[in-house]
């Protein structure tokens, strides 16, 4: 019974992202006749960026719902995206006048404009790490597996024309993350202390840096590495780690302790990226500040058309203060769906709505939430 409870609880965070990206809405109004310097996107990460890999990995049990309505209802098509519609990576592709980036596990897909290796539920650390800690981890493909897919893809496409491949990689944007949020989610959900989970952060960050180095070694010269979102503002965390103490919440009614944890991760990641830039001065390495971009979205929500009394509530959920129940996935019996997802920031208590993702993408390029922002125009010059 305990195992079943843990499995059900973990399932709802199986595809938590609290997950990718940056700069690009600056190119949304470009004429179609223009050709951007970047003509492809390769993406690694979790459910913030997964456009269908999890559905193709095999049986996914509790989360088979992401392939059916209400997931994808705004887009009018269920694709395995963890939202009511599109994700940030989709808006990035649109901004570059390229087609949406297909999931690697779609055998019939066109990969001319890049490949999406991201998998919902993925972690930065390998499964062996969690086994050693006694932490249950659902079956999904962590970052090292995604890197393996990338190498397989290069081997199959570059062997006959290595010069063209090198040129194409030079015109490719690599999104290394968002990744790492699930490493912490699985531990927190299984009752691990804040101090213990904090001890994982250096290893998670190092895994992201090692992946970035591997991408560079294989030919990447334009990288975007996102930080983690403020998880203390997520309906899932607000429900699961609720407190009766007023001082547990900040001025936005988010959980202080868990937001501080996100800052702790992001600070270490940014310091590591500074070192990476020193080691590779000819490579553009940008940090996408998901944390501050989300808080900016929250602060401007009323002006952006979001429902003021539902800023921290899920559009699709199972009731309660935040319309979230960890045992009931969006769309399952016993859940409800809001009439207008455009008025909500959170879609299912874990992931954002299409509208929120679009605004996040716009902020990352147009409002200075990508660093160092003096490289933004250089990367997206058309």
Beta strands, then each sheet from edge to edge (+ up, - down):
strand 1: 40-44
strand 2: 114-116
strand 3: 172-176
strand 4: 222-226
strand 5: 284-288
strand 6: 316-317
strand 7: 336-337
strand 8: 370-371
sheet 1: 2+ 1+ 3+ 4+ 5+ 8-
sheet 2: 6+ 7-
end
